[in-house]
Amino acid sequence: MTIELKPAAELAALEPAHWPNESREYRAARTALLAEEIELRRHLWRVAEQRRALPPGGKIPQDYRFDGAKGSVRLSELFGSHDTLIVYCMMYGPQRTNGCPMCSAQLDAWDGEARHIEKRAALVVIARSPITRILDYAKTRNWTGLKFYSDPAGDFWADYNGERDADKPGYLVFRRESDGTIRLFYAAEGGGQIADPGQDPHNAPDMNPLWVLLDTMPEGRGTDWYPRLDD
């Protein structure tokens, strides 16, 4: 059944909020912005529906092996009791002294959300450094909710993150079917080649709440500010 939605401008005109000492100019501009926010919410919902409607993705070429805190584990085992597995590829290869600041900022936020996400799906973080090094780094960041693994051979990295020694992030979602077949459901795609002028090629929607919060500020996220590992 198709639900007919009221025009966003009509909903915004209800003006559900007013603030002390606001001017007419502020209220008019804020109401116009609210209409755009309603449209954005609807667009995000449509994109999510389109994502969920993707046809079956390709089968995984192999049941990849990873090193974890408790030893060797296969990709199929990372699902646990779930049929959906979210994998984040963190930029922390052997050539790095520390993890990528951008990846680390994102995982700072995800670490607290992990317990909630894992009620619906499995969530793991994979990097190319040895597992002991990854776990040591996780301790320095006080990450306790996330599960970390190393891809020692780089086979998974080569197939799903561009190349074996690529130092770039990745976001992947895998689905396990009732017969045990594992397929890629969704992966973040793109990079600098699809960025608009003056913008970073960030995901839509942003998966790091840092940027969402900064976008609500007068100065926005800025054009040359990025997270750092130090204070």
Backbone as CSV, one residue per row, in Angstrom:
resi,resn,N_x,N_y,N_z,CA_x,CA_y,CA_z,C_x,C_y,C_z
1,MET,0.852,-1.192,0.000,0.000,0.000,0.000,0.887,1.241,0.000
2,THR,0.596,2.144,-0.916,1.335,3.396,-1.009,0.711,4.435,-0.092
3,ILE,1.525,5.011,0.765,1.053,6.036,1.685,1.348,7.404,1.090
4,GLU,0.330,8.225,0.988,0.517,9.565,0.444,1.017,10.487,1.550
5,LEU,2.181,11.041,1.346,2.791,11.906,2.346,2.380,13.363,2.140
6,LYS,2.231,14.054,3.228,1.957,15.479,3.134,3.212,16.193,2.664
7,PRO,3.082,17.270,1.904,4.269,18.024,1.485,5.087,18.459,2.691
8,ALA,6.394,18.394,2.533,7.277,18.755,3.639,7.046,20.181,4.107
9,ALA,6.812,21.093,3.162,6.587,22.490,3.524,5.326,22.646,4.365
10,GLU,4.327,21.828,4.076,3.083,21.891,4.852,3.316,21.434,6.289
11,LEU,4.121,20.375,6.465,4.426,19.903,7.816,5.276,20.925,8.561
12,ALA,6.246,21.491,7.864,7.113,22.480,8.510,6.323,23.710,8.931
13,ALA,5.299,24.041,8.167,4.494,25.229,8.478,3.736,25.080,9.790
14,LEU,3.625,23.861,10.311,2.997,23.663,11.614,3.836,24.286,12.726
15,GLU,5.116,24.551,12.413,6.045,25.214,13.338,5.950,24.603,14.741
16,PRO,6.455,23.384,14.898,6.328,22.686,16.187,7.153,23.287,17.316
17,ALA,8.016,24.251,17.006,8.844,24.838,18.067,9.034,26.333,17.845
18,HIS,9.170,27.051,18.946,9.563,28.462,18.943,10.522,28.658,20.104
19,TRP,11.451,29.599,19.935,12.494,29.789,20.935,12.495,31.216,21.446
20,PRO,12.955,31.414,22.687,12.908,32.758,23.289,13.611,33.810,22.414
21,ASN,12.929,34.916,22.228,13.490,36.100,21.565,13.891,35.874,20.108
22,GLU,13.342,34.851,19.467,13.690,34.647,18.059,13.035,35.727,17.205
23,SER,13.705,36.097,16.134,13.169,37.090,15.215,12.280,36.415,14.178
24,ARG,11.508,37.247,13.459,10.695,36.707,12.369,11.577,36.101,11.296
25,GLU,12.719,36.760,11.066,13.649,36.259,10.041,14.188,34.880,10.425
26,TYR,14.522,34.742,11.705,15.017,33.431,12.158,13.939,32.366,12.000
27,ARG,12.714,32.689,12.446,11.655,31.680,12.375,11.363,31.287,10.937
28,ALA,11.334,32.249,10.026,11.054,31.945,8.619,12.146,31.065,8.027
29,ALA,13.417,31.409,8.328,14.525,30.614,7.802,14.556,29.231,8.428
30,ARG,14.234,29.164,9.731,14.256,27.858,10.402,13.130,26.972,9.895
31,THR,11.984,27.534,9.622,10.866,26.755,9.089,11.204,26.224,7.691
32,ALA,11.851,27.070,6.874,12.280,26.613,5.547,13.308,25.490,5.673
33,LEU,14.207,25.619,6.644,15.198,24.567,6.875,14.530,23.286,7.351
34,LEU,13.516,23.414,8.198,12.798,22.232,8.681,12.183,21.467,7.522
35,ALA,11.658,22.159,6.535,11.102,21.483,5.358,12.180,20.679,4.647
36,GLU,13.378,21.244,4.537,14.486,20.524,3.907,14.914,19.329,4.753
37,GLU,14.883,19.482,6.079,15.236,18.366,6.967,14.233,17.224,6.844
38,ILE,12.971,17.570,6.684,11.952,16.541,6.469,12.214,15.810,5.163
39,GLU,12.538,16.571,4.116,12.855,15.947,2.831,14.094,15.060,2.946
40,LEU,15.089,15.514,3.701,16.297,14.718,3.896,15.976,13.409,4.615
41,ARG,15.170,13.495,5.662,14.760,12.289,6.385,14.067,11.312,5.446
42,ARG,13.197,11.817,4.615,12.484,10.959,3.669,13.434,10.353,2.633
43,HIS,14.399,11.165,2.197,15.356,10.659,1.206,16.226,9.557,1.809
44,LEU,16.673,9.761,3.042,17.465,8.731,3.706,16.670,7.441,3.840
45,TRP,15.381,7.557,4.113,14.521,6.379,4.231,14.396,5.677,2.880
46,ARG,14.238,6.457,1.810,14.133,5.851,0.482,15.433,5.152,0.089
47,VAL,16.565,5.779,0.414,17.858,5.162,0.114,18.013,3.850,0.888
48,ALA,17.604,3.845,2.158,17.698,2.629,2.961,16.817,1.522,2.380
49,GLU,15.625,1.900,1.900,14.750,0.909,1.267,15.378,0.356,-0.003
50,GLN,16.001,1.224,-0.796,16.662,0.790,-2.022,17.837,-0.131,-1.703
51,ARG,18.553,0.184,-0.633,19.670,-0.658,-0.214,19.162,-2.039,0.196
52,ARG,18.102,-2.075,0.976,17.565,-3.361,1.435,17.035,-4.195,0.277
53,ALA,16.659,-3.546,-0.825,16.092,-4.249,-1.979,17.160,-4.726,-2.965
54,LEU,18.436,-4.551,-2.643,19.484,-5.020,-3.558,19.331,-6.514,-3.828
55,PRO,19.581,-6.953,-5.056,19.551,-8.395,-5.337,20.716,-9.077,-4.627
56,PRO,20.714,-10.410,-4.559,21.796,-11.112,-3.855,23.168,-10.734,-4.416
57,GLY,24.092,-10.446,-3.528,25.454,-10.129,-3.938,26.243,-11.392,-4.222
58,GLY,27.491,-11.226,-4.600,28.330,-12.362,-4.945,28.714,-13.202,-3.737
59,LYS,28.861,-14.506,-3.963,29.324,-15.395,-2.907,30.778,-15.069,-2.561
60,ILE,31.141,-15.271,-1.327,32.533,-15.056,-0.947,33.401,-16.110,-1.640
61,PRO,34.575,-15.731,-2.155,35.437,-16.681,-2.860,35.980,-17.790,-1.973
62,GLN,36.138,-17.499,-0.684,36.659,-18.492,0.253,36.220,-18.117,1.659
63,ASP,36.309,-19.075,2.571,35.996,-18.818,3.967,37.274,-18.313,4.637
64,TYR,37.480,-17.017,4.575,38.742,-16.398,4.962,39.111,-16.702,6.417
65,ARG,40.411,-16.759,6.676,40.916,-17.006,8.022,41.464,-15.716,8.615
66,PHE,41.130,-15.482,9.868,41.614,-14.318,10.596,42.220,-14.757,11.922
67,ASP,43.044,-13.898,12.484,43.571,-14.099,13.831,42.801,-13.214,14.785
68,GLY,42.314,-13.812,15.871,41.590,-13.053,16.882,42.233,-13.187,18.238
69,ALA,41.623,-12.594,19.229,42.166,-12.638,20.583,42.256,-14.062,21.111
70,LYS,41.389,-14.953,20.600,41.367,-16.337,21.078,41.896,-17.316,20.040
71,GLY,42.606,-16.817,19.038,43.189,-17.701,18.037,42.584,-17.534,16.660
72,SER,42.806,-18.527,15.811,42.368,-18.472,14.427,40.860,-18.660,14.326
73,VAL,40.242,-17.937,13.386,38.800,-18.026,13.188,38.486,-17.777,11.716
74,ARG,37.452,-18.416,11.216,37.008,-18.247,9.835,35.926,-17.169,9.754
75,LEU,35.770,-16.601,8.551,34.747,-15.586,8.342,33.376,-16.109,8.748
76,SER,33.079,-17.343,8.405,31.770,-17.920,8.712,31.509,-17.965,10.216
77,GLU,32.568,-18.024,11.010,32.419,-18.088,12.463,32.170,-16.716,13.080
78,LEU,32.487,-15.660,12.350,32.317,-14.319,12.877,30.848,-13.935,13.012
79,PHE,29.961,-14.645,12.317,28.537,-14.339,12.381,27.952,-14.653,13.752
80,GLY,28.535,-15.629,14.441,27.952,-16.058,15.707,26.547,-16.570,15.506
81,SER,25.604,-16.062,16.277,24.208,-16.496,16.171,23.412,-15.666,15.168
82,HIS,24.073,-14.710,14.521,23.370,-13.823,13.586,23.559,-14.281,12.140
83,ASP,22.720,-13.759,11.269,22.845,-14.017,9.833,23.413,-12.814,9.093
84,THR,23.667,-11.734,9.801,24.252,-10.542,9.210,25.547,-10.201,9.944
85,LEU,26.571,-9.868,9.169,27.883,-9.536,9.717,28.338,-8.195,9.144
86,ILE,28.641,-7.250,10.022,29.198,-5.961,9.622,30.701,-5.994,9.862
87,VAL,31.467,-5.653,8.836,32.927,-5.642,8.933,33.435,-4.244,8.636
88,TYR,34.234,-3.715,9.553,34.918,-2.448,9.286,36.398,-2.725,9.120
89,CYS,36.961,-2.276,8.005,38.390,-2.419,7.735,39.094,-1.158,8.227
90,MET,39.860,-1.304,9.298,40.536,-0.163,9.906,41.913,0.032,9.288
91,MET,42.268,1.276,9.060,43.586,1.605,8.527,44.621,1.508,9.654
92,TYR,45.176,0.315,9.810,46.225,0.092,10.798,47.095,-1.071,10.321
93,GLY,47.818,-0.803,9.250,48.731,-1.798,8.709,50.066,-1.751,9.417
94,PRO,50.943,-2.714,9.138,52.253,-2.780,9.808,53.090,-1.525,9.609
95,GLN,52.830,-0.781,8.538,53.629,0.418,8.261,53.233,1.603,9.122
96,ARG,52.114,1.524,9.835,51.629,2.644,10.634,52.150,2.564,12.068
97,THR,52.528,3.715,12.611,52.910,3.782,14.012,51.685,3.668,14.907
98,ASN,50.625,4.330,14.514,49.345,4.277,15.219,48.228,4.051,14.206
99,GLY,47.048,3.786,14.726,45.910,3.649,13.841,45.566,4.973,13.192
100,CYS,44.851,4.905,12.096,44.408,6.111,11.395,43.550,6.960,12.331
101,PRO,43.814,8.265,12.453,43.001,9.113,13.330,41.516,9.135,12.952
102,MET,41.226,9.150,11.643,39.829,9.167,11.212,39.125,7.865,11.582
103,CYS,39.789,6.728,11.318,39.228,5.430,11.699,39.046,5.360,13.205
104,SER,40.044,5.840,13.939,39.998,5.773,15.395,38.848,6.616,15.948
105,ALA,38.622,7.793,15.373,37.525,8.638,15.825,36.188,7.938,15.599
106,GLN,36.056,7.268,14.466,34.815,6.556,14.185,34.624,5.399,15.150
107,LEU,35.695,4.653,15.411,35.582,3.504,16.302,35.410,3.933,17.753
108,ASP,35.895,5.130,18.095,35.613,5.662,19.428,34.104,5.706,19.658
109,ALA,33.376,6.136,18.636,31.917,6.227,18.747,31.271,4.854,18.686
110,TRP,31.737,4.021,17.780,31.135,2.701,17.610,31.329,1.796,18.817
111,ASP,32.419,1.994,19.549,32.707,1.105,20.672,31.567,1.091,21.679
112,GLY,30.979,2.247,21.918,29.859,2.306,22.845,28.568,1.769,22.263
113,GLU,28.449,1.815,20.933,27.228,1.337,20.279,27.259,-0.160,19.994
114,ALA,28.443,-0.762,20.095,28.607,-2.162,19.679,27.627,-3.091,20.379
115,ARG,27.434,-2.903,21.673,26.555,-3.795,22.431,25.119,-3.714,21.938
116,HIS,24.729,-2.544,21.428,23.378,-2.399,20.897,23.284,-3.009,19.495
117,ILE,24.289,-2.739,18.672,24.294,-3.282,17.313,24.281,-4.803,17.339
118,GLU,25.019,-5.389,18.283,25.154,-6.840,18.301,23.899,-7.553,18.785
119,LYS,22.885,-6.840,19.155,21.587,-7.462,19.400,20.880,-7.771,18.086
120,ARG,21.354,-7.140,16.995,20.748,-7.339,15.688,21.688,-7.996,14.691
121,ALA,23.001,-7.765,14.843,23.970,-8.263,13.862,25.332,-8.397,14.523
122,ALA,26.197,-9.186,13.913,27.581,-9.291,14.373,28.367,-8.109,13.827
123,LEU,29.321,-7.615,14.608,30.119,-6.460,14.234,31.573,-6.736,14.586
124,VAL,32.464,-6.633,13.593,33.886,-6.862,13.842,34.711,-5.789,13.138
125,VAL,35.930,-5.590,13.635,36.893,-4.677,13.031,38.111,-5.502,12.621
126,ILE,38.561,-5.317,11.375,39.685,-6.076,10.839,40.760,-5.101,10.386
127,ALA,42.017,-5.435,10.638,43.140,-4.627,10.180,44.248,-5.561,9.716
128,ARG,45.275,-4.986,9.097,46.344,-5.798,8.518,47.527,-5.995,9.460
129,SER,47.582,-5.281,10.567,48.666,-5.482,11.521,48.483,-6.809,12.252
130,PRO,49.529,-7.349,12.887,49.381,-8.559,13.699,48.369,-8.332,14.814
131,ILE,47.685,-9.383,15.224,46.584,-9.247,16.174,47.055,-8.683,17.515
132,THR,48.242,-9.051,17.969,48.716,-8.517,19.250,48.871,-7.008,19.180
133,ARG,49.330,-6.534,18.053,49.512,-5.090,17.868,48.161,-4.379,17.811
134,ILE,47.203,-4.993,17.141,45.859,-4.411,17.059,45.228,-4.339,18.441
135,LEU,45.338,-5.415,19.205,44.739,-5.446,20.539,45.416,-4.450,21.476
136,ASP,46.727,-4.294,21.340,47.439,-3.307,22.154,46.949,-1.894,21.833
137,TYR,46.739,-1.637,20.549,46.245,-0.317,20.158,44.835,-0.094,20.688
138,ALA,44.004,-1.139,20.634,42.639,-1.020,21.152,42.655,-0.653,22.637
139,LYS,43.601,-1.191,23.374,43.701,-0.870,24.801,44.041,0.600,25.007
140,THR,44.930,1.132,24.163,45.290,2.550,24.317,44.100,3.455,24.038
141,ARG,43.147,2.978,23.258,41.953,3.762,22.941,40.800,3.461,23.900
142,ASN,41.019,2.522,24.834,39.982,2.118,25.795,38.763,1.520,25.109
143,TRP,39.006,0.810,23.994,37.910,0.129,23.303,37.646,-1.214,23.980
144,THR,36.466,-1.398,24.468,36.111,-2.644,25.156,34.899,-3.343,24.541
145,GLY,34.149,-2.632,23.712,32.934,-3.219,23.147,33.107,-3.855,21.793
146,LEU,34.158,-3.473,21.069,34.379,-3.963,19.709,35.220,-5.243,19.710
147,LYS,35.052,-6.042,18.676,35.837,-7.259,18.475,36.813,-7.023,17.325
148,PHE,38.080,-7.353,17.550,39.134,-7.064,16.586,39.772,-8.335,16.041
149,TYR,40.133,-8.268,14.744,40.777,-9.390,14.076,41.840,-8.878,13.117
150,SER,42.807,-9.744,12.875,43.862,-9.450,11.911,43.674,-10.320,10.679
151,ASP,43.979,-9.747,9.522,43.967,-10.496,8.261,45.426,-10.754,7.881
152,PRO,46.044,-11.777,8.444,47.492,-11.961,8.269,47.914,-12.230,6.831
153,ALA,47.125,-12.988,6.092,47.490,-13.310,4.710,47.142,-12.178,3.759
154,GLY,46.164,-11.383,4.119,45.732,-10.286,3.259,44.790,-10.710,2.153
155,ASP,44.339,-11.971,2.162,43.435,-12.437,1.106,42.103,-11.702,1.147
156,PHE,41.545,-11.564,2.346,40.277,-10.848,2.488,40.449,-9.393,2.065
157,TRP,41.537,-8.792,2.517,41.818,-7.394,2.193,41.934,-7.202,0.680
158,ALA,42.611,-8.132,0.025,42.806,-8.032,-1.423,41.482,-8.122,-2.170
159,ASP,40.589,-8.991,-1.707,39.320,-9.200,-2.405,38.295,-8.111,-2.115
160,TYR,38.322,-7.584,-0.897,37.240,-6.691,-0.491,37.686,-5.284,-0.099
161,ASN,38.983,-4.984,-0.229,39.411,-3.627,0.092,40.448,-3.116,-0.894
162,GLY,40.338,-3.543,-2.126,41.149,-2.977,-3.201,42.402,-3.749,-3.525
163,GLU,43.293,-3.921,-2.548,44.519,-4.653,-2.768,45.075,-5.103,-1.430
164,ARG,45.978,-6.051,-1.466,46.471,-6.705,-0.253,47.073,-5.730,0.749
165,ASP,47.816,-4.749,0.275,48.479,-3.817,1.177,47.892,-2.409,1.107
166,ALA,46.664,-2.305,0.633,46.015,-0.993,0.563,45.795,-0.440,1.955
167,ASP,46.142,0.804,2.165,45.958,1.436,3.460,44.759,2.363,3.373
168,LYS,43.594,1.740,3.356,42.360,2.526,3.271,41.265,1.807,4.041
169,PRO,40.234,2.548,4.457,39.161,1.938,5.232,38.170,1.220,4.328
170,GLY,37.334,0.412,4.937,36.283,-0.275,4.188,35.117,-0.591,5.110
171,TYR,33.921,-0.560,4.562,32.712,-0.918,5.306,31.954,-1.952,4.493
172,LEU,31.737,-3.131,5.087,31.145,-4.253,4.368,30.068,-4.917,5.216
173,VAL,29.024,-5.380,4.553,27.969,-6.123,5.220,27.774,-7.444,4.477
174,PHE,27.875,-8.547,5.213,27.695,-9.870,4.631,26.429,-10.507,5.193
175,ARG,25.827,-11.346,4.369,24.597,-12.032,4.748,24.791,-13.531,4.612
176,ARG,24.384,-14.274,5.628,24.454,-15.740,5.581,23.059,-16.291,5.321
177,GLU,22.936,-17.043,4.227,21.641,-17.602,3.850,21.346,-18.871,4.650
178,SER,20.125,-19.346,4.523,19.693,-20.493,5.323,20.503,-21.752,5.042
179,ASP,21.074,-21.878,3.832,21.885,-23.056,3.504,23.359,-22.867,3.854
180,GLY,23.690,-21.731,4.508,25.061,-21.469,4.907,25.864,-20.653,3.910
181,THR,25.309,-20.409,2.730,26.008,-19.594,1.737,26.176,-18.172,2.252
182,ILE,27.364,-17.630,2.100,27.650,-16.268,2.544,27.856,-15.384,1.321
183,ARG,27.138,-14.278,1.287,27.227,-13.337,0.176,27.487,-11.928,0.712
184,LEU,28.143,-11.133,-0.108,28.237,-9.711,0.193,26.860,-9.101,-0.015
185,PHE,26.367,-8.397,0.986,25.088,-7.701,0.852,25.291,-6.257,0.421
186,TYR,26.267,-5.590,1.069,26.464,-4.172,0.808,27.897,-3.800,1.144
187,ALA,28.450,-2.878,0.379,29.761,-2.318,0.684,29.749,-0.844,0.336
188,ALA,30.370,-0.032,1.178,30.527,1.381,0.849,31.429,1.485,-0.371
189,GLU,31.035,2.278,-1.345,31.788,2.404,-2.591,32.146,3.865,-2.850
190,GLY,33.170,4.036,-3.660,33.529,5.384,-4.061,34.828,5.835,-3.435
191,GLY,35.130,7.090,-3.587,36.373,7.685,-3.100,36.479,9.092,-3.644
192,GLY,37.704,9.558,-3.760,37.923,10.919,-4.216,37.341,11.218,-5.573
193,GLN,37.235,10.179,-6.423,36.753,10.412,-7.782,35.265,10.744,-7.836
194,ILE,34.519,10.487,-6.755,33.087,10.807,-6.767,32.758,11.961,-5.830
195,ALA,33.770,12.586,-5.265,33.533,13.701,-4.343,33.120,14.954,-5.111
196,ASP,32.231,15.726,-4.502,31.871,17.013,-5.080,32.968,18.028,-4.767
197,PRO,33.096,19.075,-5.559,34.140,20.082,-5.326,34.084,20.643,-3.912
198,GLY,35.238,20.657,-3.255,35.327,21.213,-1.913,34.816,20.320,-0.813
199,GLN,34.487,19.062,-1.132,33.959,18.154,-0.123,34.779,16.874,-0.073
200,ASP,34.835,16.283,1.127,35.401,14.954,1.246,34.402,13.933,0.716
201,PRO,34.890,12.793,0.219,33.970,11.760,-0.290,33.389,10.918,0.844
202,HIS,32.747,11.570,1.823,32.229,10.825,2.962,30.996,10.021,2.567
203,ASN,30.714,9.000,3.382,29.560,8.151,3.119,28.272,8.942,3.325
204,ALA,27.226,8.476,2.697,25.914,9.077,2.887,24.923,7.964,3.242
205,PRO,24.392,7.939,4.451,24.663,8.903,5.518,26.028,8.689,6.152
206,ASP,26.535,9.706,6.839,27.786,9.571,7.564,27.625,8.532,8.657
207,MET,28.592,7.634,8.772,28.530,6.599,9.797,29.269,7.008,11.065
208,ASN,29.873,8.184,11.045,30.539,8.709,12.228,29.718,9.879,12.770
209,PRO,29.132,9.741,13.956,28.300,10.834,14.490,29.073,12.114,14.720
210,LEU,30.397,12.034,14.750,31.213,13.240,14.893,30.824,14.277,13.853
211,TRP,30.738,13.850,12.585,30.451,14.787,11.501,29.005,15.259,11.538
212,VAL,28.113,14.384,11.959,26.709,14.765,12.053,26.539,15.895,13.064
213,LEU,27.225,15.781,14.201,27.139,16.822,15.220,27.786,18.115,14.746
214,LEU,28.959,17.996,14.116,29.635,19.201,13.647,28.815,19.931,12.595
215,ASP,28.051,19.194,11.798,27.230,19.826,10.764,26.112,20.674,11.340
216,THR,25.815,20.515,12.628,24.771,21.341,13.241,25.323,22.634,13.828
217,MET,26.647,22.823,13.778,27.277,24.000,14.372,27.356,25.153,13.379
218,PRO,27.487,26.388,13.856,27.585,27.541,12.949,28.738,27.426,11.961
219,GLU,29.882,26.915,12.415,31.041,26.797,11.538,31.083,25.481,10.777
220,GLY,30.133,24.568,11.052,30.087,23.302,10.330,31.290,22.419,10.615
221,ARG,31.491,21.435,9.751,32.598,20.499,9.942,33.928,21.089,9.504
222,GLY,33.879,22.195,8.754,35.110,22.815,8.287,35.658,22.104,7.062
223,THR,36.675,22.710,6.470,37.280,22.140,5.257,38.670,21.595,5.491
224,ASP,39.253,21.903,6.645,40.629,21.458,6.890,40.831,20.928,8.305
225,TRP,39.743,20.561,8.991,39.850,20.017,10.339,39.592,18.526,10.303
226,TYR,40.470,17.780,10.958,40.304,16.330,11.049,40.673,15.878,12.463
227,PRO,40.128,14.757,12.923,40.452,14.280,14.262,41.934,13.958,14.405
228,ARG,42.438,14.076,15.629,43.803,13.696,15.946,43.783,12.666,17.073
229,LEU,44.857,11.909,17.181,44.948,10.906,18.223,45.293,11.518,19.572
230,ASP,45.991,12.660,19.555,46.330,13.310,20.813,45.278,14.354,21.153
231,ASP,45.391,14.911,22.332,44.436,15.922,22.770,44.829,17.317,22.287
